[in-house]
Amino acid sequence: MNENLEVIILAAGLGTRMKSSTIKILHRAAGRPIVDYVIDLASDLSAKPPVMVIGYQRDAVQKAVGNRARFAVQDQQLGTGHAVLQAAPIIENEGSVRGRRVLILSGDVPLTRPETLRSLLDEHERSGNALTLLTMLPADPATYGRIVRDETGAVVRIVEVKDATEEQKKIGEVNAGIYVFDGEHLFDNLRNLSPENAQKEYYLTDLLEVVRRAGHRVGAVVAGDPAEALGVNSRSELAQVEYEIQRRVVEKLMRDGVTFRNPATVVIDSSVTIGADTVVYPFVTLEGNTRIGEGCVVDPGVHLVDVTVGDDVHLKTGTVAEDCVIEAEATVGPYAHLRAGTHLGRHVKVGNFVETKKAVFGANAKASHLSYIGDAEIGADVNIGAGTITCNYDGVNKHKTVLEDGVFIGSDSQLVAPIRVGRGAYVGAGSTITKDVPPDALALSRTPQKIVEGWAAKKRESRKK
């Protein structure tokens, strides 16, 4: 952590090519706003919170970022040089900038690795540069500013594509938009810039020539992977960024001992953790703060959001779960739906087409088929038969069902809450239970069976006439 490093993140632009009412830095990739990844970079490198230069939707940005950054405001969008200058009062207020380094990042460039920026900072110190910039060699230079070098290979100019000649547009090396300045060569020079260009803006890149004319060194480091400098300016680029973040997440998990049967088919947020020896099948989606333990099996089509999963759990095909806890050795699915507030204890089985909501299951409880269990407390070793429904809603309020330890609920039963079935009691199949059941009792509510001999034969005969 560098005490003498200031980080400025440029994040004022709306991003019109996104075709969105939301500022581009708040668009999400792998579960997080893209600017979060840039703030993480700054936090890895500097002991101080970065200064974020904001403009459009500043309230939304400040709310999303919170106290992870200091904020400067760019009221008018007058170029990158003007944007950086808005951070000057915050940084200069802490004393002289002499001896301090200023790293400038873009809020829409989330893929840069910390080690790449450390190499940039190391090169800046090693070479005694006043300015060191990151460049890249993308397959398609597109709209990036071109790097112009002299016959010795020294960087002499950055030409924005809008100001470039046709010959300059053929240059393959481009500006990655990441810079390290010596503090004393930054803000005073920015104050002396003029907007003599096609867009009438103050370009940060114009400082390169200013620094060179003053006799100071300018250096450059080429990023090994052009993806590290990919900016998000369109939905297509957002998709590329998300793909790369997820690829990195999966690669790290595999290094840590997780098996992916087909890594390219998994959608997984960067905040997800998975324990060693877990196997993840294709077409799984894992989002939010999902935590999966060791030795689990996650079958195809599973979708988890903010779910905590213990060790040795089997999540079968089509399981959907959100904001719930699944303890060790449980089995869920196929095609189960665990809604918010569900908590499955150890060795619980929730099976085919079972839906739960705010339901707590004790150890070894089972609801294996075709049931709805909502607003319920299910004790240990309870067996819930197929087709059972907890009738928890009376049209105005929700009510609780309690099944104490060892209860057996027969198939096709309706439990009309609020209700309690005592320890070890049985509910006969096909019953509608509206009153509490004492421990060890049998509860039945059936219409007596009536048999009319020969009725079916007479019905068939009547149809022939």
RAGI-V372851 format. One record per backbone hydrogen bond with DSSP energy under -0.5 kcal/mol. NH is the residue of the N-H (numbers start at 0). CO is the residue of the C=O. If there is no record, write none. Layout:
BEGIN
nh->NH co->CO
nh->NH co->CO
END
This chain:
BEGIN
nh->1 co->44
nh->2 co->0
nh->4 co->1
nh->5 co->3
nh->5 co->100
nh->7 co->102
nh->8 co->50
nh->9 co->7
nh->9 co->104
nh->10 co->8
nh->10 co->52
nh->17 co->14
nh->18 co->15
nh->23 co->13
nh->25 co->22
nh->26 co->23
nh->28 co->31
nh->31 co->28
nh->33 co->26
nh->34 co->24
nh->35 co->32
nh->36 co->32
nh->36 co->33
nh->37 co->33
nh->38 co->34
nh->39 co->35
nh->40 co->36
nh->41 co->37
nh->42 co->38
nh->43 co->39
nh->44 co->40
nh->44 co->41
nh->45 co->41
nh->46 co->1
nh->49 co->67
nh->50 co->6
nh->51 co->49
nh->51 co->69
nh->52 co->8
nh->52 co->50
nh->53 co->51
nh->53 co->71
nh->54 co->10
nh->54 co->55
nh->55 co->11
nh->57 co->54
nh->60 co->56
nh->61 co->57
nh->62 co->58
nh->63 co->59
nh->64 co->60
nh->65 co->61
nh->67 co->64
nh->68 co->65
nh->69 co->49
nh->71 co->51
nh->73 co->53
nh->74 co->72
nh->77 co->75
nh->80 co->201
nh->81 co->201
nh->82 co->78
nh->83 co->79
nh->84 co->80
nh->85 co->81
nh->85 co->82
nh->86 co->83
nh->87 co->84
nh->90 co->86
nh->91 co->87
nh->92 co->88
nh->93 co->90
nh->94 co->91
nh->99 co->96
nh->100 co->3
nh->101 co->180
nh->102 co->5
nh->102 co->100
nh->103 co->101
nh->103 co->178
nh->104 co->7
nh->104 co->102
nh->106 co->9
nh->108 co->105
nh->109 co->107
nh->115 co->112
nh->116 co->112
nh->117 co->113
nh->118 co->114
nh->119 co->115
nh->120 co->116
nh->121 co->117
nh->122 co->118
nh->123 co->119
nh->124 co->120
nh->125 co->121
nh->126 co->122
nh->127 co->123
nh->127 co->124
nh->128 co->123
nh->129 co->216
nh->130 co->216
nh->131 co->179
nh->132 co->218
nh->133 co->177
nh->134 co->220
nh->135 co->173
nh->143 co->140
nh->145 co->158
nh->146 co->172
nh->147 co->145
nh->147 co->156
nh->148 co->146
nh->149 co->153
nh->152 co->149
nh->155 co->147
nh->156 co->147
nh->158 co->145
nh->159 co->157
nh->162 co->159
nh->163 co->159
nh->163 co->160
nh->168 co->164
nh->169 co->166
nh->170 co->167
nh->173 co->135
nh->174 co->144
nh->175 co->133
nh->177 co->133
nh->178 co->103
nh->179 co->131
nh->180 co->101
nh->181 co->129
nh->182 co->99
nh->184 co->181
nh->185 co->182
nh->186 co->182
nh->189 co->185
nh->190 co->186
nh->191 co->187
nh->191 co->188
nh->192 co->189
nh->195 co->193
nh->196 co->194
nh->199 co->196
nh->201 co->77
nh->202 co->200
nh->205 co->202
nh->206 co->203
nh->207 co->204
nh->208 co->205
nh->209 co->205
nh->210 co->206
nh->211 co->207
nh->212 co->208
nh->213 co->209
nh->214 co->211
nh->215 co->210
nh->218 co->130
nh->220 co->132
nh->222 co->134
nh->222 co->220
nh->227 co->224
nh->228 co->225
nh->229 co->226
nh->231 co->107
nh->232 co->230
nh->237 co->233
nh->238 co->234
nh->239 co->235
nh->240 co->236
nh->241 co->237
nh->242 co->238
nh->243 co->239
nh->244 co->240
nh->245 co->241
nh->246 co->242
nh->247 co->243
nh->248 co->244
nh->249 co->245
nh->250 co->246
nh->251 co->247
nh->252 co->248
nh->253 co->249
nh->254 co->250
nh->255 co->251
nh->256 co->253
nh->257 co->252
nh->258 co->277
nh->260 co->258
nh->260 co->279
nh->264 co->261
nh->265 co->262
nh->266 co->283
nh->267 co->265
nh->268 co->285
nh->269 co->29
nh->271 co->268
nh->272 co->289
nh->274 co->291
nh->274 co->292
nh->276 co->256
nh->277 co->274
nh->278 co->295
nh->279 co->258
nh->280 co->278
nh->280 co->297
nh->283 co->280
nh->284 co->301
nh->285 co->266
nh->286 co->303
nh->289 co->286
nh->290 co->306
nh->291 co->272
nh->292 co->308
nh->292 co->309
nh->294 co->275
nh->295 co->292
nh->296 co->312
nh->297 co->278
nh->298 co->296
nh->298 co->314
nh->300 co->281
nh->301 co->298
nh->302 co->318
nh->303 co->284
nh->304 co->320
nh->305 co->286
nh->307 co->323
nh->308 co->290
nh->308 co->306
nh->309 co->325
nh->311 co->293
nh->312 co->309
nh->313 co->329
nh->314 co->296
nh->314 co->312
nh->315 co->313
nh->315 co->331
nh->317 co->299
nh->318 co->315
nh->319 co->335
nh->320 co->302
nh->321 co->337
nh->322 co->304
nh->323 co->305
nh->324 co->341
nh->325 co->307
nh->326 co->343
nh->328 co->310
nh->329 co->326
nh->330 co->347
nh->331 co->313
nh->332 co->349
nh->333 co->316
nh->334 co->316
nh->336 co->353
nh->337 co->319
nh->338 co->336
nh->338 co->355
nh->340 co->322
nh->341 co->338
nh->342 co->358
nh->343 co->324
nh->344 co->342
nh->344 co->360
nh->346 co->327
nh->347 co->344
nh->348 co->364
nh->349 co->330
nh->350 co->366
nh->351 co->367
nh->352 co->333
nh->353 co->350
nh->354 co->370
nh->355 co->336
nh->356 co->372
nh->357 co->339
nh->359 co->375
nh->360 co->342
nh->360 co->358
nh->361 co->377
nh->363 co->345
nh->364 co->361
nh->365 co->381
nh->366 co->348
nh->367 co->383
nh->369 co->351
nh->371 co->387
nh->372 co->354
nh->373 co->371
nh->374 co->356
nh->375 co->357
nh->376 co->400
nh->377 co->359
nh->377 co->375
nh->378 co->376
nh->378 co->402
nh->380 co->362
nh->381 co->378
nh->382 co->406
nh->383 co->365
nh->384 co->382
nh->384 co->408
nh->386 co->368
nh->387 co->384
nh->388 co->412
nh->389 co->371
nh->390 co->388
nh->390 co->414
nh->391 co->389
nh->393 co->396
nh->398 co->391
nh->400 co->374
nh->401 co->418
nh->402 co->376
nh->403 co->401
nh->403 co->420
nh->405 co->379
nh->406 co->403
nh->407 co->424
nh->408 co->382
nh->409 co->407
nh->409 co->426
nh->411 co->385
nh->412 co->409
nh->413 co->430
nh->414 co->388
nh->415 co->413
nh->415 co->432
nh->416 co->390
nh->416 co->414
nh->417 co->399
nh->418 co->399
nh->420 co->401
nh->421 co->419
nh->421 co->436
nh->423 co->404
nh->424 co->421
nh->425 co->440
nh->426 co->407
nh->427 co->442
nh->429 co->410
nh->430 co->427
nh->432 co->413
nh->432 co->430
nh->433 co->431
nh->436 co->419
nh->439 co->422
nh->440 co->437
nh->442 co->425
nh->452 co->450
nh->454 co->451
nh->457 co->453
nh->458 co->454
nh->459 co->455
nh->460 co->456
nh->461 co->457
nh->462 co->458
nh->463 co->459
nh->463 co->460
nh->464 co->460
END
